[in-house]
Amino acid sequence: MDKQNYWVIGGIAAIILLTFGIFFKNDNTIYNWKESYDVNEKSPYGLHIVHELFKDYPAGPREVIRTSRKLEELSDSLNIQINQNYVFIGEALNLDSIALENLLSFIAQGNTAFIASKTIPTNLMERVYPEICLGYEWTDYIYRKDSSVTLNLIHGNLQDSLGFDFRFFRNEQPKDYYWKYIDPDYFCDTTTSLVELGAINELDINFARKGFGDGQVYFHTTPLSFTNFHLMDTLGLAYAGNVFSHLAPGKLYWDEINKVEEVVGRRRNRSYSDLDQSLISDGPLSFIMEKRSLRAAWYTLIALALLFLIFRTRRKQRIIPILEANRNTSLDFISTIGSLYFLQHDHGKLCKKQGKLFLNYIRTHYDIPTQNLDEQFIKRLSAKSEVSEDLINKILTLWTNLKKATQVTENTMVDFYKLLNHFYKTCK
């Protein structure tokens, strides 16, 4: 391996080490800005703070639902209790048919469900909100795109609302966000429709209540407002306190088992095909890039693949043969023909053959007709070949005499050859 290859490999290794240094330097100070909604996650968009606050929920003890069996126990008619709370905060709620029936039974007995999510299951809304307003069937939440909004809690009417400012950040920089809200067409009837409890910028309803049986269901389309990032602010904490004041005074059940990502929740809704695909912003590598260990493994895999290609290509590449430069074989041909005629002592034929090859050379290389070898021909050939007119004139004069001669001496043949050879060596 030569010295140049050592430099190439050393440079590649330096780039790989620099890449790892950039991504993992001071990693303890880099936050995970993905919306995880994980109760154990202390990153900006985790739920560690709100989960800890509910440990001291004054109205009753808190219990985390981690198995599907728990919902079935809550709806058991033999253990009917009222004024209890079911709380879900996440991107999307995933309910199969059994879990749905258990939750609805729990609510209908006189309990409260609080669901803060970016999408809502269609099978749930078809049961809780069966009314059709002006021909509209329930689809899903819609959205507005902005980097910041004001969330209002409605007390009687919008003029008496309380405003709380919320911004969306990604990597400590403000970014546009899809703030979900409920289509206003679903508030068509003040007696049977949803009840407005909160809005985005006093226009788009993001917090509403709907009665079901003897209980209540609260829908909140902005789970982002309950994450660690916003509860660190006094105003964000006050907003959450006002929202959770709607909960019943009994025991609280926190759902951790039925959480899925928004894209999964929307795919399971009938309206998924009609949604704006720009809502699904996470790429296939987003999960890998969010996790430190997986991210390190991914970059290591790429580095190893590059090194494999470099060394594998070097080992398998065949030696490229050295090709000789192209040669002008015309002169070799003339020499061969000349030798043949010279052995036969036919100097006239040899001179005539050389003269014809000379005229053919002029036609092919300089594109000059050779029918008339006059003064104009001599000037054109001299201009293109950069050979003196005197030499060309001598060649043509001798060629004219040779064509008429019956016998040609050896000296004449040598003189003609010298003139032609001088032309070939000096022409351009």
C-alpha positions as MATLAB code, in Angstrom:
seq = 'MDKQNYWVIGGIAAIILLTFGIFFKNDNTIYNWKESYDVNEKSPYGLHIVHELFKDYPAGPREVIRTSRKLEELSDSLNIQINQNYVFIGEALNLDSIALENLLSFIAQGNTAFIASKTIPTNLMERVYPEICLGYEWTDYIYRKDSSVTLNLIHGNLQDSLGFDFRFFRNEQPKDYYWKYIDPDYFCDTTTSLVELGAINELDINFARKGFGDGQVYFHTTPLSFTNFHLMDTLGLAYAGNVFSHLAPGKLYWDEINKVEEVVGRRRNRSYSDLDQSLISDGPLSFIMEKRSLRAAWYTLIALALLFLIFRTRRKQRIIPILEANRNTSLDFISTIGSLYFLQHDHGKLCKKQGKLFLNYIRTHYDIPTQNLDEQFIKRLSAKSEVSEDLINKILTLWTNLKKATQVTENTMVDFYKLLNHFYKTCK';
ca = [
       0.000    0.000    0.000;
       1.554    3.320   -1.062;
       1.786    6.463    1.031;
      -1.147    8.140   -0.737;
      -3.553    5.379    0.299;
      -2.470    5.753    3.916;
      -3.427    9.424    3.738;
      -6.858    8.557    2.255;
      -7.669    6.002    4.961;
      -6.417    8.360    7.661;
      -8.652   11.130    6.327;
     -11.723    8.879    6.323;
     -11.032    7.780    9.886;
     -10.640   11.422   10.965;
     -13.999   12.345    9.389;
     -15.730    9.455   11.183;
     -14.216   10.452   14.544;
     -15.174   14.099   13.961;
     -18.765   13.095   13.138;
     -19.060   11.100   16.350;
     -17.551   13.984   18.300;
     -20.084   16.465   16.924;
     -23.091   14.260   17.653;
     -22.056   13.075   21.089;
     -20.147   15.997   22.572;
     -21.847   17.221   25.747;
     -24.642   14.742   25.109;
     -25.920   15.183   28.663;
     -27.001   18.730   27.801;
     -28.840   17.788   24.599;
     -32.535   17.191   25.100;
     -34.776   14.836   23.226;
     -37.298   17.155   21.559;
     -39.605   14.409   20.310;
     -43.175   14.421   21.629;
     -42.836   11.275   23.716;
     -45.716   11.802   26.225;
     -43.927    9.347   28.488;
     -44.579    9.655   32.242;
     -40.980    8.655   32.967;
     -39.487   11.035   30.415;
     -37.961   14.292   31.715;
     -37.359   15.675   28.239;
     -39.256   18.823   27.130;
     -42.238   16.927   25.726;
     -42.515   14.167   28.312;
     -45.168   13.955   31.059;
     -43.001   13.521   34.135;
     -44.133   16.746   35.834;
     -47.886   16.340   35.365;
     -47.637   12.697   36.403;
     -45.826   13.681   39.595;
     -48.415   16.383   40.315;
     -51.220   13.832   40.123;
     -49.528   11.785   42.832;
     -50.893   14.358   45.256;
     -54.290   14.632   43.576;
     -56.443   15.986   46.443;
     -59.709   14.373   45.442;
     -58.498   10.786   45.583;
     -55.593    8.373   45.015;
     -54.060    7.825   41.591;
     -53.617    4.453   39.895;
     -51.790    3.775   36.621;
     -53.502    1.491   34.097;
     -50.822   -0.754   32.669;
     -52.932   -3.785   31.674;
     -56.104   -4.152   29.602;
     -57.579   -6.122   32.500;
     -57.784   -2.941   34.571;
     -60.355   -1.269   32.313;
     -62.504   -4.374   32.516;
     -62.404   -4.183   36.313;
     -63.458   -0.504   36.259;
     -66.576   -1.307   34.216;
     -67.589   -4.326   36.301;
     -71.251   -3.785   37.238;
     -70.695   -5.642   40.518;
     -68.283   -2.939   41.675;
     -70.048    0.185   40.553;
     -68.396    3.380   41.760;
     -69.085    6.920   40.629;
     -67.177   10.200   40.439;
     -63.998    8.461   39.357;
     -61.696    9.698   36.594;
     -60.037    8.144   33.581;
     -57.150   10.296   32.215;
     -55.327    9.832   28.920;
     -52.639   12.223   27.612;
     -50.757   11.230   24.479;
     -50.563   11.514   20.708;
     -53.336    9.002   20.018;
     -55.629    6.649   21.934;
     -55.897    3.090   20.670;
     -59.043    1.235   21.747;
     -60.074   -2.165   20.495;
     -63.734   -3.194   20.707;
     -63.415   -4.692   24.199;
     -61.486   -1.747   25.645;
     -63.981    0.661   24.063;
     -66.966   -1.073   25.659;
     -65.232   -1.148   29.052;
     -64.407    2.561   28.904;
     -67.920    3.556   27.798;
     -69.425    1.426   30.558;
     -67.136    3.133   33.075;
     -68.250    6.588   31.883;
     -71.964    5.735   31.679;
     -71.999    4.678   35.331;
     -71.366    8.300   36.359;
     -67.628    8.742   35.935;
     -65.428   11.167   34.001;
     -63.031   10.533   31.098;
     -60.431   13.140   30.138;
     -58.783   12.459   26.764;
     -56.038   14.840   25.568;
     -54.789   13.647   22.174;
     -53.946   14.889   18.677;
     -56.457   12.522   17.110;
     -59.544   10.788   18.480;
     -60.722    7.228   17.675;
     -63.640    7.189   15.281;
     -65.215    4.169   16.975;
     -65.313    6.143   20.247;
     -66.907    9.247   18.719;
     -69.536    7.223   16.855;
     -70.803    6.106   20.246;
     -70.300    9.278   22.273;
     -71.351   11.688   19.535;
     -73.884    9.893   17.304;
     -75.719   13.073   16.241;
     -75.298   14.401   12.722;
     -75.038   18.197   12.380;
     -76.103   19.503    9.015;
     -75.214   16.244    7.331;
     -71.721   16.014    8.840;
     -70.501   12.693   10.197;
     -67.630   12.628   12.648;
     -64.209   12.453   10.983;
     -61.358   13.724   13.150;
     -59.673   16.848   14.485;
     -58.520   19.471   11.996;
     -55.557   21.783   12.430;
     -53.984   25.214   12.072;
     -50.264   25.694   11.452;
     -48.327   28.205   13.545;
     -45.368   28.425   15.919;
     -47.340   29.987   18.771;
     -50.977   30.226   19.892;
     -53.032   31.488   22.796;
     -55.146   28.887   24.572;
     -58.297   30.272   26.153;
     -60.470   28.738   28.835;
     -64.074   29.731   28.309;
     -66.056   30.961   31.302;
     -69.544   31.782   30.104;
     -68.382   33.403   26.840;
     -65.193   34.187   24.984;
     -65.051   37.760   26.287;
     -64.516   36.430   29.814;
     -61.908   33.850   28.733;
     -58.441   33.461   30.225;
     -55.547   33.502   27.749;
     -52.344   31.450   28.033;
     -49.579   31.732   25.433;
     -47.956   28.542   24.166;
     -45.068   28.149   21.707;
     -43.634   25.104   20.018;
     -39.867   24.614   20.081;
     -37.648   22.045   18.430;
     -33.963   21.985   19.399;
     -34.462   25.242   21.292;
     -35.730   26.993   18.162;
     -39.356   28.042   17.531;
     -40.957   25.928   14.807;
     -44.355   25.741   13.145;
     -46.705   23.217   14.703;
     -50.015   21.624   13.749;
     -52.371   22.783   16.523;
     -55.439   20.542   16.376;
     -59.002   21.720   17.051;
     -62.592   20.498   16.646;
     -64.549   21.419   13.546;
     -67.101   24.141   14.528;
     -69.814   22.285   12.583;
     -70.004   19.762   15.432;
     -71.367   22.464   17.778;
     -74.641   22.845   15.927;
     -77.035   22.102   18.831;
     -76.528   23.677   22.247;
     -78.528   20.925   23.958;
     -77.081   17.739   22.450;
     -73.791   18.800   20.856;
     -70.396   19.295   22.397;
     -70.016   22.018   25.036;
     -67.234   24.541   24.410;
     -64.730   24.840   27.256;
     -61.568   26.165   25.602;
     -60.298   27.574   22.324;
     -57.181   28.394   20.340;
     -56.864   32.144   19.764;
     -60.523   32.520   20.819;
     -61.654   30.960   17.532;
     -60.945   27.236   17.233;
     -62.337   24.980   19.962;
     -59.696   22.678   21.432;
     -61.412   21.762   24.727;
     -64.975   20.441   24.914;
     -67.301   18.286   26.986;
     -69.915   15.725   25.978;
     -72.249   13.858   28.267;
     -72.553   10.090   28.000;
     -74.958    8.171   30.212;
     -74.536    9.491   33.743;
     -70.927   10.568   33.116;
     -68.919   13.104   31.148;
     -66.217   12.891   28.458;
     -63.741   15.754   28.095;
     -61.877   16.148   24.816;
     -58.677   18.195   24.632;
     -56.851   18.485   21.292;
     -53.606   19.982   22.649;
     -51.773   17.399   24.789;
     -48.624   19.446   24.171;
     -49.844   21.967   26.757;
     -49.438   19.379   29.556;
     -45.811   18.459   28.794;
     -42.799   19.281   30.942;
     -41.744   22.178   28.745;
     -44.927   24.157   29.369;
     -45.533   23.132   32.981;
     -42.168   24.630   33.924;
     -43.809   27.993   33.251;
     -46.144   29.502   35.866;
     -48.768   30.344   33.229;
     -48.616   26.832   31.760;
     -49.058   25.353   35.211;
     -52.038   27.630   35.831;
     -53.617   26.602   32.529;
     -53.280   22.896   33.396;
     -54.759   23.548   36.834;
     -57.825   25.202   35.293;
     -58.304   22.346   32.823;
     -57.995   19.608   35.440;
     -60.425   21.422   37.720;
     -63.164   19.815   35.589;
     -62.258   16.337   36.856;
     -64.543   14.526   39.281;
     -63.625   14.378   43.002;
     -63.023   10.606   43.085;
     -60.146    8.266   42.290;
     -58.021    8.893   39.206;
     -56.905    6.214   36.722;
     -54.030    7.152   34.391;
     -53.941    5.185   31.090;
     -50.455    4.167   29.966;
     -51.263    1.023   27.985;
     -53.354    2.384   25.118;
     -50.913    5.014   23.793;
     -49.849    4.964   20.138;
     -48.294    7.508   17.802;
     -50.536    9.932   15.950;
     -49.846    8.355   12.564;
     -50.999    4.958   13.899;
     -54.129    6.442   15.430;
     -55.101    8.243   12.228;
     -54.527    5.158   10.090;
     -57.103    3.322   12.170;
     -59.674    6.037   11.591;
     -61.946    5.802    8.604;
     -61.053    9.376    7.597;
     -57.332    8.693    7.281;
     -57.361    8.667    3.477;
     -58.861   12.162    3.421;
     -56.305   13.729    5.767;
     -53.535   16.083    4.834;
     -50.434   13.886    4.698;
     -48.295   16.815    5.897;
     -49.573   16.053    9.413;
     -47.376   12.954    9.413;
     -43.975   14.584    9.821;
     -41.852   11.809   11.349;
     -39.666    9.953    8.884;
     -38.786    6.236    9.057;
     -35.504    7.036   10.836;
     -36.998    9.418   13.398;
     -37.157    6.792   16.147;
     -33.557    5.707   15.543;
     -32.276    9.284   15.517;
     -34.083   10.120   18.754;
     -32.317    7.375   20.729;
     -28.645    7.885   21.593;
     -27.658    4.217   21.422;
     -29.555    3.556   18.182;
     -28.159    6.724   16.640;
     -24.597    5.635   17.486;
     -25.269    2.178   16.012;
     -26.677    3.746   12.834;
     -23.629    5.935   12.230;
     -21.311    3.036   13.019;
     -23.126    0.892   10.441;
     -22.756    3.609    7.799;
     -19.043    4.040    8.585;
     -18.396    0.295    8.363;
     -20.306    0.085    5.084;
     -18.171    2.869    3.598;
     -14.950    1.210    4.743;
     -16.130   -2.129    3.344;
     -16.833   -0.557   -0.044;
     -13.447    1.176   -0.114;
     -11.382   -1.907    0.713;
     -13.575   -4.345   -1.199;
     -13.352   -2.243   -4.328;
      -9.578   -2.055   -4.027;
      -9.216   -5.844   -3.614;
     -11.482   -6.743   -6.543;
     -10.411   -4.127   -9.069;
      -8.357   -5.589  -11.932;
      -5.134   -3.982  -13.084;
      -5.852   -1.521  -15.878;
      -3.466   -2.301  -18.789;
      -1.307    0.472  -20.223;
      -2.409    1.220  -23.772;
       0.121    2.350  -26.338;
      -0.420    5.723  -27.944;
      -2.032    5.734  -31.363;
       0.481    5.687  -34.198;
       0.222    7.085  -37.681;
       0.786    3.988  -39.791;
       0.562    5.783  -43.117;
       4.313    6.350  -43.253;
       4.964    2.724  -42.317;
       2.718    1.665  -45.193;
       4.582    3.911  -47.599;
       7.878    2.484  -46.417;
       6.685   -1.073  -46.933;
       5.363   -0.385  -50.439;
       8.516    1.525  -51.288;
      10.704   -1.361  -50.217;
       8.667   -3.739  -52.390;
       9.074   -1.668  -55.578;
      12.688   -0.886  -54.796;
      13.549   -4.575  -54.756;
      12.010   -4.894  -58.241;
      14.094   -1.909  -59.462;
      10.943   -0.283  -60.830;
      11.688    3.297  -59.794;
       8.908    4.817  -61.916;
       6.117    2.791  -60.307;
       7.516    3.522  -56.887;
       7.538    7.276  -57.543;
       4.020    7.201  -58.963;
       2.760    5.252  -55.933;
       4.383    7.781  -53.587;
       2.873   10.668  -55.578;
      -0.655    9.195  -55.405;
      -0.304    8.621  -51.667;
       0.875   12.208  -51.292;
      -2.190   13.578  -53.128;
      -4.486   11.313  -51.090;
      -2.855   12.591  -47.899;
      -3.631   16.179  -48.981;
      -7.276   15.345  -49.740;
      -7.923   13.544  -46.438;
      -5.950   15.823  -44.088;
      -6.539   19.247  -45.599;
      -9.767   18.681  -47.570;
      -8.236   20.235  -50.709;
      -9.188   18.888  -54.182;
      -6.218   17.688  -56.234;
      -7.639   17.847  -59.753;
      -5.896   21.133  -60.588;
      -2.376   21.429  -59.226;
      -2.090   25.102  -60.120;
      -0.823   28.188  -58.331;
      -4.040   28.538  -56.272;
      -3.673   24.916  -55.087;
      -0.095   25.597  -53.967;
      -1.152   28.650  -51.936;
      -4.058   26.848  -50.217;
      -1.875   23.852  -49.337;
       0.900   26.093  -48.029;
      -1.561   28.038  -45.854;
      -3.077   24.928  -44.300;
       0.071   22.828  -43.914;
       2.383   25.749  -43.075;
       4.908   24.337  -45.562;
       6.695   26.792  -47.878;
       5.311   27.299  -51.375;
       8.769   26.653  -52.783;
       8.889   23.092  -51.402;
       5.359   22.325  -52.604;
       6.175   23.712  -56.036;
       9.290   21.499  -56.274;
       7.252   18.424  -55.315;
       4.525   19.142  -57.859;
       6.990   19.969  -60.650;
       8.898   16.745  -60.095;
       5.643   14.800  -59.838;
       4.458   16.186  -63.185;
       7.706   15.142  -64.849;
       7.649   11.697  -63.280;
       4.148   10.989  -64.608;
       5.381   11.677  -68.175;
       8.715    9.878  -67.895;
       9.142    6.348  -69.286;
      12.215    5.632  -67.200;
      13.185    7.033  -63.807;
      16.678    6.883  -62.406;
      17.500    5.930  -58.845;
      18.780    9.455  -58.083;
      15.513   11.011  -59.277;
      13.557    8.589  -57.099;
      15.702    9.464  -54.060;
      15.257   13.217  -54.678;
      11.456   12.801  -54.902;
      11.434   10.713  -51.712;
      13.482   13.358  -49.841;
      11.106   16.135  -50.897;
       8.042   14.157  -49.769;
       9.698   13.097  -46.508;
      10.593   16.740  -45.773;
       6.957   17.725  -46.407;
       5.581   15.060  -44.027;
       7.961   16.073  -41.274;
       7.261   19.822  -41.478;
       3.528   19.916  -42.273;
       0.991   20.782  -39.576;
];
